[in-house]
Every structure is written in structure tokens, then in C-alpha cells.
Amino acid sequence: MTLVGLEMWELYEGYSLTAKDIDVEGDEVWLSLFKDGVSVKDAIVDTNGDGWFMYYNATGALIFRAYVDCVFRGTDTNVVQLMYVSLYSEIDGSVLIMFEEDDKKHYLPGAAFPTSLRH
């Protein structure tokens, strides 16, 4: 397995997301969500499975979700493409981030995260 990079996608209310690793076949990605620098959710997401990465807070409220659309592991570049990304406020439940069906965000190590792709 190759480390996918250490850059964090800085979100709102102290949350950040990073892709820690991609498997050799490029079907799975290890995602970590942090709150104020502390890991709150760590999971390996399989693109051949349901593809969802979700985090619920202690009260059971959905705070973050993202669908891993595809993962690519190359010799020089690794890419994790996310769809349907949502972040909800822990303060009042309002929508802080909402990417719709046509919006895709991808992570390229060494580039600012996220970068937008439109079909």
C-alpha cells in the first residue's frame, strides 16, 4: 500500500478530511475525518461495496457523508473522487456543504484538496 498524501481538506466547524491510503488494486481507500485535529471517524471504503463514508455525532445526528465514486492508484498520481458530499452543522443542523449529483471532488496528492470536476 502507498501513502496517499498528508494534505487535509479543511471543512467547517473544525472538521477536516484526508485520504490516508489506497489499496494496490485501487478499489479501496482509507479515509479519516478529524474534528479539531482529533480523529472521529476512520474507515476503509470499498468502491465495490456501498461506497459511503458517514459520520454521526454522539447524539446520532449525521454530520458528514461522502460517496467514493472512484479510486485510482497510479505510478505517479493517486486520485480519490468523491460525490454527494454533505457537511451539517453540529450547532444548528444547517447545511454547510452540499455537493449534488453533477458535482465531483477529487484529491490529487500535492494539489489543493478539493479540486472541482464537472461532467
Summary of the structure (lengths in Angstrom):
residues: 119
radius of gyration: 13.6
end to end distance: 30.0
largest distance: 43.8
contacts: 335
relative contact order: 0.20
helix: 0%
strand: 59%
